[in-house]
Amino acid sequence: MRIALFTETYLPQRNGVALILDRLVRELSRRGHEVLVAAPVSWRPKGEADLPHGVRLVRVPGIPLPKYPDLTLALPGSPRAMSAVREFRPDVIHLATEYSLGLTGLAAARMLDVPVVTSFHTNIPGTLPYYGFGWASEACWRYLRWFHGRAARTYCPGERNREVLLARGFRNVSLWPRGVDTERFDPRHRDAGLRRVHGPDDALHLLYVGRLTPEKDLHVLFEAYQRLTAEQYGVPVHLVVAGDGAYSPSTRARAPRNVTFAGYLEGSALSAAYSSADIFVFPSRVETLGNVVLEALASGLPVVGAAEGGTLENVHDGVNGVLCRPGDPEAFAAAIARLATDPQLRDTLSRNARAWAESRGWDAAFEPLIRGYEALASR
């Protein structure tokens, strides 16, 4: 098959969607399919990734999104993208983002009479209030319903997310689940030396991994951490934050003084950071899934997370983590203190976390999407 992928985010950008799409492209290449990726030129160049066999990448002009400069919006109706997809002659067009490149992909599909699938990666209406645009959330849902309604099938990462989309009037919504590399993320990567670099060895290490942006609700985590280290709880804990983004400076400025910022980590450094911590903390309430949650579970970390959004897909309260009222620092502090003072519970949740992740392999995760491609291509 020949699959054309239109996306506003792709490597070397650092976010969950870009990483998932790179993994998809490599899996399609491994299975012998050809792929054309249309993505914007990055305004924060970090070097182009090596492309696997049978994959072509077309970069189109774009501009940084106001208030969210980590994302580059392609200029609409890119002649470069249209020319490339016409020459490529795809069997299926996959629109991974709903912005200008997604609209360009829709136009290309009409021009070539090619079937379209979309994927829903980001809860855009849920993030708008964090940037002062809450008034636009309902209009955004209407646009998204229209956009995804142009596709033969819309894929989302979890059943919770699917329920939300169906309730919002989306049609033909299917699951494209996510997996986790249980070799790369494994408790055996624990590094005593790295742990001492990150903080006091005798403290319980709390770890957050992700972008440092407003919608991640890090202020909730910071306030909970301050409560934990105050007299109210008096629990010996230390917070490690791994990630970066356009809002890194303001996030660091608002953080308590004794937080360790590890920066953006990848590869073995990321694996070791997970395994060298004790509890994963994730206050975000607008995730469609949360890839970092799966990585933490695979690393044997119990998760303390918000009981909302995609986190509910993998974290089961009292089984492999603790779920808290979203946006409630006191609830997060109490949950962390409970685990800090109950090593037996923490150990049980840790074993269950690893067992859950071991059932979430990548091979099975790609099957629904690729079977969907094949069904459309055969018509």
Buried (B, 14 or more C-beta within 10 A) or exposed (E): BBBBBBBBBBBEBBBBBBBBBBBBBBBBBEEEBBBBBBBBEBEEEEEEBEBBEBBBBBBBEBBBBEEBBBBBBBBEBBEBBBEBBEEBEBBBBBBBBBBBBBBBBBBBBEEBEBBBBBBBBBBBBBBBBBBEBEEBBEEBBEBBBEBBEBBBBBBBBBEBBBEBBEEBEBEEBBBBBBBBBBEBBBBEBBBEEBBEEBBEEEBBBBBBBBBBBBBBBBBBBBBBBBBBBEEEBEBEBBBBBBBBBBBBEEBEEEBEEEBBBBEBBEEEBBBBBBBBBBBBBBBBBBBBBBBBBBBBBBBBBBBBBBBBBBBBBBBBEEBBBBBBBBBBBBBBBBBBBBBBEEEEBBEBBBEBBBEBBEEBEBEEBBEBBBEBBEEBBEE
